[in-house]
Amino acid sequence: MNTVKLLDSVVELHTALETAPDVDHELLERARDLDSQMHQMIKSNELKAEESITSQLIELEAKFAADHPVLEKLTREVIDRLSHMGI
């Protein structure tokens, strides 16, 4: 699994977050921060050393489950891509 596919998934999730109606402001800020962290790690090639990113994504996925099924699905795709990378 290469980082290009992961980055594509992250960008897709970010775009969906920014356009989704009724996303809690605090949750949106957490997602933006996580997005920023992932981009930084991908650029610096340190993604494999960072396992907490997956647990943060799992938390976001759980919060999206009830009210934002599309965001939940996109978050799951990012988690799956990280898993395929061994993270």
C-alpha contacts under 8 A as a table, 3 or more apart, distances in Angstrom:
res1	aa1	res2	aa2	distance
1	M	5	K	7.30
1	M	81	R	7.23
1	M	84	H	6.23
1	M	85	M	5.56
2	N	5	K	5.97
2	N	6	L	6.90
2	N	85	M	7.57
3	T	6	L	4.89
3	T	7	L	5.89
3	T	42	I	6.85
4	V	7	L	5.05
4	V	8	D	6.12
5	K	8	D	5.00
5	K	9	S	6.33
5	K	81	R	7.65
6	L	9	S	5.14
6	L	10	V	6.23
6	L	78	V	6.42
6	L	81	R	5.90
6	L	82	L	7.19
7	L	10	V	4.95
7	L	11	V	6.08
7	L	39	H	7.43
7	L	42	I	7.82
8	D	11	V	5.17
8	D	12	E	6.16
9	S	12	E	5.05
9	S	13	L	6.15
9	S	74	L	7.18
9	S	77	E	6.74
9	S	78	V	5.63
10	V	13	L	5.10
10	V	14	H	6.07
10	V	35	D	6.83
10	V	78	V	6.34
11	V	14	H	4.99
11	V	15	T	6.10
12	E	15	T	5.20
12	E	16	A	6.23
12	E	74	L	7.32
13	L	16	A	5.13
13	L	17	L	6.11
13	L	71	L	6.73
13	L	74	L	5.47
13	L	75	T	6.52
14	H	17	L	5.09
14	H	18	E	6.27
14	H	31	A	7.90
14	H	32	R	7.36
14	H	35	D	7.01
15	T	18	E	5.25
15	T	19	T	6.41
16	A	19	T	5.29
16	A	20	A	5.82
16	A	70	V	7.98
16	A	71	L	6.70
17	L	20	A	5.29
17	L	23	V	7.66
17	L	28	L	7.06
17	L	31	A	7.96
17	L	71	L	6.85
20	A	23	V	6.47
23	V	27	L	7.00
23	V	28	L	6.40
23	V	68	H	7.96
24	D	27	L	5.24
24	D	28	L	6.12
25	H	28	L	5.03
25	H	29	E	6.21
26	E	29	E	5.09
26	E	30	R	6.31
27	L	30	R	5.08
27	L	31	A	6.21
27	L	60	L	7.73
28	L	31	A	5.04
28	L	32	R	6.12
29	E	32	R	5.00
29	E	33	D	6.13
30	R	33	D	5.11
30	R	34	L	6.14
31	A	34	L	5.04
31	A	35	D	6.03
31	A	60	L	7.34
32	R	35	D	4.98
32	R	36	S	6.16
33	D	36	S	5.07
33	D	37	Q	6.20
34	L	37	Q	5.00
34	L	38	M	6.16
34	L	53	I	7.44
34	L	56	Q	7.67
34	L	57	L	7.91
35	D	38	M	5.19
35	D	39	H	6.25
36	S	39	H	5.21
36	S	40	Q	6.18
37	Q	40	Q	5.11
37	Q	41	M	6.15
38	M	41	M	5.08
38	M	42	I	6.05
38	M	47	L	7.39
38	M	53	I	7.61
39	H	42	I	5.13
39	H	43	K	6.14
40	Q	43	K	5.17
40	Q	44	S	6.13
41	M	44	S	5.08
41	M	45	N	5.78
41	M	46	E	5.04
41	M	47	L	4.93
42	I	45	N	5.04
42	I	46	E	6.51
42	I	47	L	5.72
43	K	46	E	7.91
44	S	47	L	7.83
45	N	48	K	7.70
46	E	49	A	5.55
46	E	50	E	6.94
47	L	50	E	5.36
48	K	51	E	7.20
48	K	85	M	7.78
48	K	86	G	7.50
48	K	87	I	6.06
50	E	53	I	6.24
50	E	87	I	7.60
51	E	54	T	5.84
51	E	55	S	7.35
51	E	87	I	5.86
52	S	55	S	5.20
52	S	56	Q	6.30
53	I	56	Q	5.15
53	I	57	L	6.22
54	T	57	L	5.04
54	T	58	I	6.17
54	T	79	I	6.24
54	T	82	L	7.32
54	T	87	I	7.30
55	S	58	I	5.02
55	S	59	E	6.32
56	Q	59	E	5.15
56	Q	60	L	6.40
57	L	60	L	5.04
57	L	61	E	6.08
57	L	75	T	6.64
57	L	79	I	6.72
58	I	61	E	4.98
58	I	62	A	6.26
58	I	75	T	7.83
58	I	76	R	7.77
58	I	79	I	7.39
59	E	62	A	5.22
59	E	63	K	6.40
60	L	63	K	5.09
60	L	64	F	6.20
60	L	72	E	7.80
60	L	75	T	7.47
61	E	64	F	5.15
61	E	65	A	6.17
61	E	71	L	7.50
61	E	72	E	4.89
61	E	73	K	7.86
61	E	75	T	5.73
61	E	76	R	6.69
62	A	65	A	5.19
62	A	66	A	7.99
62	A	72	E	7.35
63	K	66	A	7.06
63	K	67	D	8.00
64	F	67	D	5.75
64	F	68	H	4.85
64	F	69	P	6.38
64	F	71	L	6.20
64	F	72	E	5.11
65	A	68	H	5.94
65	A	69	P	5.53
65	A	72	E	5.49
66	A	69	P	6.76
68	H	71	L	5.40
68	H	72	E	6.24
69	P	72	E	4.88
69	P	73	K	6.17
70	V	73	K	5.11
70	V	74	L	6.28
71	L	74	L	5.10
71	L	75	T	6.00
72	E	75	T	5.13
72	E	76	R	6.14
73	K	76	R	5.05
73	K	77	E	6.33
74	L	77	E	5.03
74	L	78	V	6.51
75	T	78	V	5.20
75	T	79	I	6.31
76	R	79	I	4.96
76	R	80	D	6.04
77	E	80	D	5.03
77	E	81	R	6.18
78	V	81	R	5.13
78	V	82	L	6.26
79	I	82	L	5.11
79	I	83	S	6.14
80	D	83	S	4.91
80	D	84	H	6.23
81	R	84	H	5.10
81	R	85	M	6.40
82	L	85	M	5.02
82	L	86	G	6.48
82	L	87	I	5.26
83	S	86	G	5.04
83	S	87	I	5.10
84	H	87	I	7.34
